[in-house]
Amino acid sequence: MTLDALRCIFLNVLTLQPGEALFLAPNEPHSYLYGECVEVMACSDNVVRAGLTPKFRDVSTLVDMLTYNDDSLESYMTYNLGRKINEATSLYKPPVPEFQLFRIQLKSNSTEFVAETASILILIEGSVSIDIELNQTSSSLTLMRGDIYLIEANAKLSISSAQHAHLFIASSNPNYDQN
């Protein structure tokens, strides 16, 4: 059965292309079907499941929390292609204060990153060398694919790679404006 044939079973099926992002408001059901993705969530004490998984299903909680919004997808989903910060970095800013996401792709080069708030870095491809400056002290580290690193607020990073490297940095959205 093709994905198009399954559209009547699933709520909505969207296919994102590399570099595209999607923001879903709280309490909107979603599922990731295939491919590679990075999901950033606000602080939450649960994930509510109702099917399509062998894990615990909490259908009554799901039914209570759903918004039952039947507006068009565009009214509650935000597509985002990211805003280019420099040659290597794109910024994805959803309409919430809890998080924003930086996508960094290096091709035998380097880039600078300043962490305004504490941030989480995950390296998903390649290896990188990072020089860190914080409070007039400096340090260095090397990260390999799969490594995760907590960046302190106000740290200045110089990230370089001798090969292709792909990483994401998630932080709060310090310049969020509700207007």
C-alpha positions in Angstrom: 0.0 0.0 0.0 1.4 3.4 -0.9 1.6 6.5 1.3 -1.1 8.1 -0.8 -3.4 5.2 -0.2 -2.9 5.5 3.6 -3.8 9.3 3.7 -7.4 8.5 4.5 -6.3 6.5 7.6 -3.9 9.0 9.0 -4.8 12.5 10.1 -2.7 14.4 7.6 0.4 13.2 5.8 3.1 15.8 5.1 6.4 15.1 3.3 9.2 17.4 4.3 12.3 17.9 2.1 15.8 18.2 3.6 16.2 21.5 5.4 12.5 22.0 5.9 11.0 22.3 9.4 7.5 22.1 10.9 6.2 23.5 14.1 3.2 21.9 15.8 1.3 23.6 18.6 0.9 21.8 21.9 -1.6 19.0 22.0 -1.6 18.4 18.3 -1.1 14.7 17.5 1.7 13.8 15.3 3.8 10.8 14.2 7.0 10.4 12.5 6.8 7.7 9.8 10.1 7.4 8.0 13.3 9.2 7.1 15.6 11.2 9.3 14.4 14.1 11.5 15.3 16.1 14.6 12.5 16.7 17.0 12.8 19.5 19.6 10.1 19.7 22.3 9.4 22.1 25.1 9.6 20.8 28.6 7.0 18.0 29.0 6.3 15.3 31.5 4.8 12.9 29.0 4.3 11.5 25.6 0.8 10.3 25.0 0.3 7.3 22.7 -2.9 6.0 21.4 -1.9 3.4 18.8 0.5 2.2 16.2 3.1 1.3 18.9 3.7 -1.6 21.2 4.3 0.9 24.1 1.7 1.8 26.7 -1.3 3.5 25.2 -3.2 6.1 27.2 -6.3 6.7 25.0 -8.4 8.5 27.6 -5.7 11.1 28.3 -5.2 11.7 24.6 -8.9 12.2 24.1 -9.0 14.7 26.9 -6.0 16.8 25.7 -6.7 17.0 22.0 -7.8 20.4 20.6 -10.1 18.9 18.0 -9.0 21.7 15.7 -10.4 21.1 12.3 -9.0 24.2 10.6 -6.7 24.0 7.7 -3.2 22.7 8.3 -1.8 26.2 7.7 -3.7 27.6 10.6 -1.8 25.6 13.2 1.3 24.3 11.5 4.2 26.5 10.6 6.6 25.5 7.8 10.0 26.9 8.2 12.9 26.7 5.7 15.3 28.3 8.2 17.0 31.6 8.0 20.6 31.5 6.8 22.9 33.0 9.5 26.1 32.3 7.5 27.4 29.9 4.9 27.2 26.9 7.3 24.3 27.8 9.7 20.5 28.1 9.4 18.3 29.2 12.3 14.8 27.7 12.8 12.7 30.0 15.1 9.2 28.6 16.0 6.6 31.0 17.5 7.3 29.9 21.1 9.9 31.0 23.7 10.9 27.5 24.8 13.3 26.6 21.9 15.0 27.4 18.6 17.2 25.2 16.5 20.4 25.9 14.7 21.5 23.6 11.8 25.2 23.6 11.0 26.6 21.9 8.0 30.4 22.1 7.5 32.3 21.0 4.4 36.0 21.0 5.4 35.6 24.5 6.9 34.7 26.2 10.2 32.1 28.5 11.7 31.6 30.5 14.8 28.7 30.1 17.2 27.8 32.2 20.3 25.4 30.6 22.8 23.1 33.2 24.2 21.6 30.6 26.6 22.6 27.2 27.7 22.3 25.0 24.6 22.5 21.3 23.6 24.6 20.3 20.6 24.2 16.9 18.9 26.6 15.8 16.1 24.8 13.6 13.6 27.5 13.2 10.9 31.2 13.5 10.8 33.6 14.8 13.5 34.4 18.3 14.7 37.0 20.1 16.7 35.6 22.8 18.9 37.5 25.7 20.6 35.5 27.2 23.4 35.9 30.6 25.0 34.0 31.4 28.2 34.8 33.9 30.9 38.3 34.6 29.5 39.2 30.9 29.6 39.5 28.6 26.7 39.3 24.9 26.1 39.1 22.5 23.2 37.3 19.2 22.5 36.7 16.8 19.6 33.3 15.3 19.0 32.4 12.3 16.9 29.1 11.3 15.3 26.5 10.7 18.0 28.1 12.8 20.7 26.0 15.3 22.6 27.5 18.3 24.4 26.0 20.9 26.8 27.1 24.4 25.9 27.2 27.0 28.7 25.4 30.3 28.2 27.6 33.0 26.7 30.2 30.5 25.4 31.8 31.3 22.1 32.5 28.3 19.9 34.8 27.9 16.9 33.6 24.7 15.2 35.7 23.2 12.5 35.8 20.0 10.5 38.3 18.5 8.0 35.4 16.7 6.3 31.6 16.9 6.0 30.0 17.4 9.4 26.3 18.0 10.3 25.2 19.1 13.7 22.2 20.7 15.5 22.2 23.1 18.4 19.0 23.6 20.4 18.5 26.4 22.8 15.7 28.5 24.3 14.4 31.3 22.1 15.8 34.3 24.0 14.5 36.9 21.5 11.0 35.5 21.3 8.4 38.2 20.7 4.8 37.4 21.1 3.7 40.2 18.8 
